[in-house]
């Protein structure tokens, strides 16, 4: 088979699959390529995130630890290979980690093979196979764009117990610099078109705040785009300190790269 015919075949396969199938295929392939013997060498959570992006993930983990003391039965959406599962496993009484990619969950199970409180389940975040009012806490790190925004929000609301909390960290689509970066990833075949369109926005955050009771919303990385020029002169560590200070004192949500959202399902009044 010629190189041209191979390329055309790949293009046909790409176009014949839905975006959801493409994302599942992409993450299955990524998990298969992940050498299981190297699991112990790979850090998880905020420690695995580059220094310049680490601050919001540290806050996300702190919120999880605090909330899990009151909400011990947890569900993780889009858990992947367990990149952000460690705090959930370590501080919940029972955790169900879910993802659309079975190969990713296989790696997650290997990574946390000693955790007796962990179950995994392959499922679609648009249609969760759980009864209503079931979980104390639902968590999601970077996965909101992998389903229809309204359907995902409805499902999260449905499976949470009254008084239960939804905690997430994700990217925002409002900043034009970051939108352009994601467009480049799409053109290079690293994103599907639907995830590009469904990237969380300020209006989506507002929908969550109205549907639930808002507990905390934090916008981070408004000035991350300054890292490259600053690092040339003062290094990445000092650049990160400056950017974190700017976020704390001159926070502009529409420029944010990341956000942390904590909302609570209302308790029905008697």
C-alpha positions, 0 to 999 in steps of 0.5 A: 500500500502506498503512502498516499493510499495509507493517508487516504485510508486514515482520513476516511477512517477519521471522517467515518467515526464520531468525535466520541469514538475518536476520543475513545480511540485516541485515549485507548492508544495513549494508554496502550503506549503507556508502559505499565512497568513505568507506572511507579515513575510517573507522578500524579496530581499537581506534582505531575503538572508543569510548575507554571500551571501547578497552582490551580491543581494544588487548590483543586486537590485541597478542595477535594481533601476538605470536601471528602471529609464530609462527602465520602462516597465519590464519583470521578468523571473522565478519570483517564489513567488516574492522573488526578485520582490519587487524592480521591482514592486516598480520602474517600470511603468509596470511589468509582472512577469512570472513563470512556476509554477501557484501556485508560481505566486498565492503567488506572487500576494498575496504578492504584492496585492496592486501593480496596475502596476503588472501583472503575467503570467504562461509561459515557458522561452524557448518560451515567449508569447510576441511580439518582441522588447517589453520590456525595461528591462528583469530581472532574479534572479537565473533562467537561468538553467531552460531552454535551455541556447541558447533558453533562450538567444534568447528569451530574445534578441527577446523580448527586445527593441533595447537599452533595458537591461537584468539584472540577478544574478545567480550561476556559475558552474565553481567552483568544490566545488559548482558543487559538492554541486549541485550534492548532491542536485540533488541526494537528489531530490532537483534539476533536471538533466537538471538544473544541466547541464544548470547551467550558466558558464563563456562560457555562460556569454561570449555568452551573452556579444557577442550577446548583448553589455556588460554593467557590469559583476561582479563575487562574492563569490569566497571565500564563501567556507571559511565562515565555518572555519572563522566563527568558530573563528571570527563569520559570520559578520566578515567572510562576511567582509573578504570575500567581501574584498577578492572578491574586491581585489583578484577576480577570476571569475572561483572560483565565486559562483555568478555573476551579468550580465547587457547587452544591446540589440544593437540599429540598426544603420541607 
